[in-house]
Every structure is written in structure tokens, then in C-alpha cells.
């Protein structure tokens, strides 16, 4: 498994430009890219044709082109805004380092990095629908026009983050999204009679699947997440209200105060009474 560091992505001198098609309609152009290319269509419609395959983009879509690729673009209408980011990897590092006057990088131990299996994922076209990266690309564009070493390093980092998001498997993204929705739902409904079954029914999945999604996302099972959220809510009530431990247990739908005390002690490492005395 190859690790690609921020330092390994070297931004070309044509890193960012914004193409505004305000003159011509149905512009068709045959091109060839030597570097890797990220194209973000902020507004309008266009098509990429690569090896006989058509990729249709509309506003908010992000398209990744491998290096050494011949392709054709077609733009529709008069209102098209396209951002392009061109970059190379370390195989051409010396040539581009000399051109951009990069200083020597450190060993990269603290650099942001992502895994890409033998760079195989970098050798195929990728289309991510509705990426909504306007602010991110606006920041890249702003940094690009500063034209200094540190801005180029920032662009490296932003390109790496965008690339990571683009290459991430769709199912992984869906799982992360579902996990966040489940955790948010727990927090928002903590003062109701929550259970693994009720949460699964709310999201129309089997409880075993929801449990797997949450465990993959945060390393804790669904039941544990419910209990942790309940204890966090209980801790807040202990400090911000004069409610008794029995009342708090009832508010959070514990079977009784003894059950509440046992769960709270296990998770918070002290009893509810001790917690109130320590932090009240």
C-alpha cells in the first residue's frame, strides 16, 4: 500500500484557472493532459469524452483525469464556470521543484497522507456528483494567486484533501454519513425511550446493520453509544440542575436509579453523586 504525502504532490505552474464561457455555445475541444487534473464545474453543464466513454457534468460535479490522457470536452450554454487543478506526483519532483523553487521537505512524519493501493486509483477517471466544493476551490484559487512557497504548500494540502474525498469509495462515504446521522439522532432524542431497535426502525435498517455501521465509524457498538450519550446528558443535568439522581434516571429512561448509577460509574469512572460533588 503506497502512502502519498502532501510533499509528494507537486503543483504545476498552471495549477488553478477559472474558465468562464461567456462567448460561445457548444464549444468542443480536443486536449491532452500530461499532469493529473481535477476539474470542478462550479456552474453550467459540460461533457468529458475519454476512451469512448462519456462523463456528463453539471454544477457541483468534480472530475478526475489521470496523467497522459487524451480527452475531449464539450461545453453547453453561455454560463459555464470551470476550475482546473493540475498536479504531478513525485516522479517529476525535481523538475517541478526547480521551477517552483520549493525548499527541501522534511521526512514528512507529520504530513497529511492518504493510502492509495499502488496508485491504481489514480489511473482511472473518476466522477463525483455534486461535490459542493465552491469554498474549497475559491480558497485554492486565492492561494494560487499569492504565488509564494507557503501558498503552494497550502494548495498541495487542499488538493490532497480533495483527492482523498474523490477516491474514497462511495459505500464508505454512505456508511460515514449514516453513522453521523445515527449519532446525531441519538443526541437529539436522548430524552426519549431510545433503543437499538427503535433507532434501526427509524432508519429502516436491521439493528445488526446499524450496529455494524456505528462500530465501524466510532469503534463502539450502538448500545454503547446510546449509554455514553445518556451519561453525557446526565452529567450535564447533574451540574446544571438540582434534579435528584432518581429524577435524572427517569428523564433518561433508565429502568431505575441503580441501573443508572451502575452505567454512569462504568462510563464516567465515578458515581453520579461523586461527579456532582467534584464538578458542581
N, C-alpha and C positions, 0 to 999 in steps of 0.2 A: 504494500500500500504506500503510494508516494505522498509525501507531505509537501504541499505548495505553500510557501511563506509569502507574506506581503513583499518581502525583499525579492522574491523570485518573479514577481510580475513587474515588468518594466514598461512604463507608459511611453508610447510613441509620441513624437513631436506633434502629430496630428490628433492628439488624444481626444479632444472634445470639439465638436462643432454643432451648431444648430442650423438645420436646413429648413428654410421656410419657402414652400412652394406657393408663391403668391401670383405667379405669372401664367404658368402653363397647366393645362389639364391633361390627364392620361400620359404623363411622362414615363417613357420606358428607357431603361439604361442597362447596358451590359457591363459588368465590372469584374474585377479580380482582386481578392484581398490576400496580402502576404501575411499580415498580422491577424491575430484573433480580433473579433469585432462583436461588440454589444450594441444593438440598435434598439433604442427606446422610442416608440411612437407616442408622443405626448398628445397629439391631436390629429384627426383625419383618418384616412384609410390608405393602405398600400399592400403590395404583394412582393414576396421574395420567391424566386424560382431557383432551386438548387438541385442539380442532378435529376431534372424532370419532375421534381416534387414541388407543389405549390404550398406556400405558407401565407395565409391571409392575416393581416394585422389591422386592428382598429385601435382607437385611442386607449392608451393604458397598457398595451402589449409590449413585451420585451422579447427580443430575438437574438440568439447567439449563433455566430458563424465561426466555424473552425478556421485555422490558418490555411493558406494555399487552396483557397476555394474560389471557383468561378461561379458567378451568380448573376441573376437579372432582377432588377427592381422595377416596379410599376406603381406610380402614384395616381390617386384619384382625387379630382376636385382641385380647388384653388387654396384650400386651407389645410395644409399639412405641415406639422412641426415634428421634426425627427432629430433626436440626439444620437450621436455616434461616439462610442468609446473604442479606440484601437489600442491594443497592447500586445506585447510579446512575452514569452517566458524566458527563463534564464539561458537557454541555448544561444541566444543572441545578446546576452547580457553585456559583454564587453563593448560591442559596437554601440549599443544604446546608452550605456553608462557614460561613454566618452562624449556622446552627443548631448546628453542632458546634464553632464558634469555631476553625476551622483557621487557622494562620498562613499568610502567602503562601508558596507553594512557590518553590524555585529554578527555574532553567531546565530542570532535570531531566536534565542531561547525564549524570550518574552514576546516574540512577534505573534500576531494573529496568524493562524494557519488553518487549513482545512484539508481533509483527505480526499484524494481523487485516485481511484484504482488505476495505476499505470497511465494516468491521464486519458483513459479511454473515453471518459465522458466529455472531454474537450474536443474530441474528433468527430462529433456528430452535431447537426443543427438542433437547437432546442428553442421551442416557443413557449413562453409563459404568458397565459392570458390574464389580462387585467392586473398588471403588476402594481399600478398606482405608485410610481416612484418619482413623481414630479419634484418633490422637495429634495430627494436624494440627487437627482440629476442636476437640479439647479445649484446644489452645493458643489457638485463635481465641476460644473461649468464655471462657477465663481472662483474655485481654487485654481482651475486651469489658467485663467487669465491673470492670475497673480504672477505666474512664471518664475517661481523660485523653488529651491530644493525642497523646502518643507511642504509647500503646496503639492508638489509631485508625490511626496510620500503619503500625504493625505489622500490623494487620488488613488494611489496604489491600494490603500486600505479600503476605500469605498468600493473600488472595482472588485476587490476580493470578496467583500460582503455581498455585493450584488450577484457575483458569480456563484457564491455559495448558495444563495437563495434560489438561483436559477437551476442549479444542478441537483438540488435536493429533490428526492423522489416525491411525486405527487401524494402517494399514500402516506409518507412520513409527514408531509405538511398537513394532510387532513387529520392524522392522528394527533398532532400537536394542537391543532385548532380545537378538536373535540375535547382533548384533555383540559385545555384552558376554559372552555365553555362549562365543563363539568365542575371544575374548581370554583369558577365564578358563581355557578348555580348554587353550590353548597354554601358559599359565603352569604349570598343574597337571601337564602332561605333557611339560615341556621336556626331560626326560632320557630321552625315547623317540625313536624314529625318526620324527619328525613331518614331514609334507609337506602341500602344498596338497591333494593327492588324498586322503590319509588323513583329513584334517580334514573335507573335504567328505563323504566316505563316512560318517564318524561322525555327521554331522548330516543325512544323507540328502538332500543338495542337490548340484547340479553345482558343480564347483570355480569356474567362472566367476561363478556367482551369489554364492557365499560371498566371493569376492574383491571383487565389487562392493559387497556389504553392508559389509565391513570398510573398504574405501576410502572409502565414503560416511560411515561413522561416525567414522573417525580420520584420514582423509587419506592413509593408507598402504595399499598392497596387502597381501594375505595373506602372501605370501612375505617382504616386508619386515618385517612384524610378527613372523613366526617368527624371522627373523635378529636383530631387535632384542631379542626376549625371550631368545634364546640368548646374545647378548652381555652382557645384564644378568646372566644366570645365571653366565656365565663370569667377569665382573668380581667377583662375589661369591666364587667359588671361588678366584680369584687372590689375594684379600685374606684369606680365612678358612681356606685350606688350603695345604699345601705341595706340592700336586699340580703336576706338570710341565705345560707347555703342551700337550705331546702327549697326556697323560692327560686333560686338560680337553677337548681337541678330540674325543677318543674318547667321553668321557662325554656330550657334546652331539651326537654323531653327525655331526660334520663328516667329509668324505671323507679329509682329512689335516690335519696341523698347519699346512701352508702355506695351505690354503684357510681355515682358522680364523683365522689371523693376518691374512689379507687382508680378510676380512669384519669382524673386530674393529677393524682400523685404519680402515676406511671409516666405521664407525658411531661408534666411540668417539674417533676423531681421534688415536689413538696405538696403538702395538703392544701386545700383551699384556705383554711384558717391561717396556716403559716404564710401563704402567699399574701394574704391581706395584711398581716402584721408586718411583713418585710417591706412592702412597697406602698402601703397606704399612707 
